[in-house]
Amino acid sequence: MHDQFDVTLEDGDLLGEVELTTTLIIAASESDDHLSQEEIDRLLGVTPRKPQD
């Protein structure tokens, strides 16, 4: 008999967000000072936008 509540829950976007959050938590806990915006952007893989003409 099939159990309707026996499902695998996996959300790729959520897993990615958890990984990024974990990365920030670890970096912050290892830092003696606040993380700069540039450091946070680097950890998250944020790249600056090119100016539009």
Backbone as a printed PyTorch tensor [residue, N CA C, xyz], in Angstrom:
tensor([[[  0.8320,  -1.1710,   0.0000],
         [  0.0000,   0.0000,   0.0000],
         [  0.8870,   1.2480,   0.0000]],

        [[  0.5460,   2.2250,  -0.8260],
         [  1.3230,   3.4650,  -0.9530],
         [  0.9940,   4.4040,   0.1970]],

        [[  2.0380,   4.9160,   0.8550],
         [  1.8650,   5.8790,   1.9430],
         [  2.0380,   7.2770,   1.3660]],

        [[  0.9700,   8.0650,   1.3560],
         [  1.0200,   9.4020,   0.7700],
         [  1.9450,  10.3600,   1.5150]],

        [[  2.3090,  10.0210,   2.7400],
         [  3.2010,  10.8670,   3.5150],
         [  4.6650,  10.4380,   3.4330]],

        [[  4.9260,   9.3780,   2.7100],
         [  6.2940,   8.8930,   2.5320],
         [  6.8560,   9.5090,   1.2570]],

        [[  7.3660,  10.7390,   1.3920],
         [  7.8970,  11.4630,   0.2360],
         [  9.2890,  11.9780,   0.5640]],

        [[ 10.0880,  12.1200,  -0.4530],
         [ 11.4070,  12.7050,  -0.3010],
         [ 11.2730,  14.1950,  -0.5670]],

        [[ 11.7010,  14.9880,   0.3960],
         [ 11.6440,  16.4310,   0.2240],
         [ 13.0340,  16.9370,  -0.1130]],

        [[ 13.1590,  17.4870,  -1.2920],
         [ 14.4300,  18.0670,  -1.7040],
         [ 14.1390,  19.2960,  -2.5330]],

        [[ 14.7240,  20.3710,  -2.1460],
         [ 14.5350,  21.6420,  -2.8240],
         [ 15.9190,  22.1920,  -3.1190]],

        [[ 16.3150,  22.1500,  -4.3700],
         [ 17.6510,  22.5880,  -4.7710],
         [ 17.9400,  24.0230,  -4.4070]],

        [[ 16.9520,  24.9080,  -4.5860],
         [ 17.1490,  26.3170,  -4.2400],
         [ 17.3720,  26.4810,  -2.7400]],

        [[ 16.5840,  25.7720,  -1.9480],
         [ 16.7400,  25.8550,  -0.4980],
         [ 18.1020,  25.3320,  -0.0640]],

        [[ 18.5440,  24.2270,  -0.6530],
         [ 19.8570,  23.6830,  -0.3110],
         [ 20.9660,  24.6810,  -0.6490]],

        [[ 20.8270,  25.3730,  -1.7610],
         [ 21.8070,  26.3910,  -2.1380],
         [ 21.8340,  27.5380,  -1.1510]],

        [[ 20.6460,  27.9650,  -0.6990],
         [ 20.5770,  29.0450,   0.2780],
         [ 21.1930,  28.6290,   1.6080]],

        [[ 20.9550,  27.3960,   2.0110],
         [ 21.5310,  26.8880,   3.2550],
         [ 23.0540,  26.8550,   3.1480]],

        [[ 23.5650,  26.4560,   1.9990],
         [ 25.0180,  26.4160,   1.8010],
         [ 25.6290,  27.8170,   1.8850]],

        [[ 24.9780,  28.7950,   1.2480],
         [ 25.4860,  30.1710,   1.2980],
         [ 25.4350,  30.7210,   2.7200]],

        [[ 24.3400,  30.4550,   3.4210],
         [ 24.2060,  30.9220,   4.7980],
         [ 25.2750,  30.2930,   5.6890]],

        [[ 25.5010,  29.0030,   5.4920],
         [ 26.5240,  28.3030,   6.2690],
         [ 27.9050,  28.9010,   5.9970]],

        [[ 28.1850,  29.2030,   4.7520],
         [ 29.4590,  29.8160,   4.3850],
         [ 29.6420,  31.1460,   5.1100]],

        [[ 28.5860,  31.9620,   5.1440],
         [ 28.6710,  33.2480,   5.8360],
         [ 28.8550,  33.0740,   7.3400]],

        [[ 28.1440,  32.1280,   7.9230],
         [ 28.2530,  31.8920,   9.3640],
         [ 29.6750,  31.4730,   9.7270]],

        [[ 30.2380,  30.5710,   8.9550],
         [ 31.5960,  30.1000,   9.2250],
         [ 32.5970,  31.2420,   9.0760]],

        [[ 32.4710,  32.0120,   8.0040],
         [ 33.4040,  33.1250,   7.7830],
         [ 33.2860,  34.1540,   8.9020]],

        [[ 32.0650,  34.4560,   9.3190],
         [ 31.8700,  35.4320,  10.3820],
         [ 32.4270,  34.9280,  11.7060]],

        [[ 32.2630,  33.6520,  11.9680],
         [ 32.7500,  33.1070,  13.2380],
         [ 34.2770,  33.0300,  13.2850]],

        [[ 34.9150,  32.9630,  12.1180],
         [ 36.3740,  32.8920,  12.0630],
         [ 37.0290,  34.2680,  11.9770]],

        [[ 36.2160,  35.2930,  11.7830],
         [ 36.7490,  36.6470,  11.6270],
         [ 36.8070,  37.3550,  12.9820]],

        [[ 37.8440,  38.1520,  13.1710],
         [ 37.9760,  38.9380,  14.3970],
         [ 37.1760,  40.2380,  14.3250]],

        [[ 36.7450,  40.6060,  13.1310],
         [ 36.0300,  41.8590,  12.9260],
         [ 34.7990,  41.5840,  12.0740]],

        [[ 34.0010,  42.6020,  11.8410],
         [ 32.8550,  42.4620,  10.9580],
         [ 33.3310,  42.1700,   9.5450]],

        [[ 32.5490,  41.4060,   8.8070],
         [ 32.8580,  41.1720,   7.4020],
         [ 32.4760,  42.4130,   6.6070]],

        [[ 33.3470,  42.8180,   5.7160],
         [ 33.0270,  43.9660,   4.8630],
         [ 32.0420,  43.5150,   3.7850]],

        [[ 31.3950,  44.4890,   3.1830],
         [ 30.4550,  44.1640,   2.1050],
         [ 31.1780,  43.4470,   0.9680]],

        [[ 32.4180,  43.8410,   0.7020],
         [ 33.1980,  43.1950,  -0.3550],
         [ 33.4770,  41.7260,  -0.0170]],

        [[ 33.7850,  41.4600,   1.2560],
         [ 34.0290,  40.0720,   1.6770],
         [ 32.7520,  39.2310,   1.5600]],

        [[ 31.6440,  39.8160,   1.9660],
         [ 30.3670,  39.1040,   1.8730],
         [ 30.0370,  38.8130,   0.4150]],

        [[ 30.1920,  39.8140,  -0.4340],
         [ 29.9270,  39.6260,  -1.8650],
         [ 30.8060,  38.5190,  -2.4500]],

        [[ 32.0890,  38.5130,  -2.0610],
         [ 33.0040,  37.4810,  -2.5640],
         [ 32.5570,  36.0970,  -2.1160]],

        [[ 32.1870,  35.9700,  -0.8440],
         [ 31.7490,  34.6790,  -0.3150],
         [ 30.4750,  34.1810,  -1.0020]],

        [[ 29.5990,  35.1190,  -1.3460],
         [ 28.3320,  34.7500,  -1.9840],
         [ 28.4540,  34.6220,  -3.5040]],

        [[ 29.6140,  34.9960,  -4.0330],
         [ 29.8010,  34.9020,  -5.4790],
         [ 29.1320,  36.0260,  -6.2490]],

        [[ 28.9190,  37.1530,  -5.5640],
         [ 28.2880,  38.3060,  -6.2090],
         [ 29.3410,  39.0300,  -7.0300]],

        [[ 28.9920,  39.3460,  -8.2640],
         [ 29.9070,  40.1000,  -9.1040],
         [ 29.2700,  41.4470,  -9.4160]],

        [[ 30.0680,  42.4970,  -9.4460],
         [ 29.5070,  43.8190,  -9.7210],
         [ 28.9310,  43.8870, -11.1290]],

        [[ 27.8650,  44.6340, -11.2610],
         [ 27.2670,  44.8330, -12.5840],
         [ 28.1230,  45.8120, -13.3700]],

        [[ 28.1900,  45.5570, -14.6640],
         [ 28.8920,  46.4910, -15.5370],
         [ 27.9830,  47.6810, -15.7830]],

        [[ 28.5600,  48.8830, -15.8140],
         [ 27.7260,  50.0750, -16.0660],
         [ 27.0450,  49.9690, -17.4210]],

        [[ 25.7820,  50.3590, -17.4350],
         [ 25.0450,  50.3550, -18.7070],
         [ 25.2640,  51.6730, -19.4260]],

        [[ 25.3610,  51.5800, -20.7430],
         [ 25.5590,  52.7960, -21.5490],
         [ 24.2770,  53.5650, -21.6670]]])
